[in-house]
Amino acid sequence: MELKAYNSKYSFMLGRRTLEGEWLVVRYGVEADQAALRQETRESIDAA
């Protein structure tokens, strides 16, 4: 499972291996990474 989030200053992705597992930060970025994360998020939503 994963959760992607972003705002005007930074972005991050949390992930966990099972429904009961702990959430871990698996990706963190600053402004330069946000466009890529937004695109990934849009593609994931469109594919659903």
N, C-alpha and C positions, 0 to 999 in steps of 0.2 A: 504494500500500500504506500502511496505517497501523497504529499500535500505540497502544492506550489503556491507561493505568495510573492507579491512584489508591491512596491510603492515608489514614490519619486526619488528615494535615496538608496534603496538596497533591495535585494531579492534573496529568497532562500527556498530550499526544498527540504521537507522533512520526510522521513521514510521509516517503515517498520516492516518486519518480515512476516508477522502474524497479526491477527486481530487483537490479541492480548499483549503483543510485544510492546516494548518501549519505543517511543518516537525518538529518532536521532536526526540531527542535522546532517544531511548528505551533500548539500550544496549551498554555498553562500556567495553572493556577488554584490558588486557595487554598480553604479549607473551603467557602465559599459556592458554589463551582462544582462541588463533588464530586457532589452529588445529580444534577445534570443529566448529568454524565459517566457516572455509574453507570446512569442510565436509558437513555442512548444505547447503552451497552455491552450491557445486557440486551436491548434491542430488536434490536440487531445479531445477537446470539446466537440469539434466538427466530426471526429471519427466515432464518437459515442452514439 
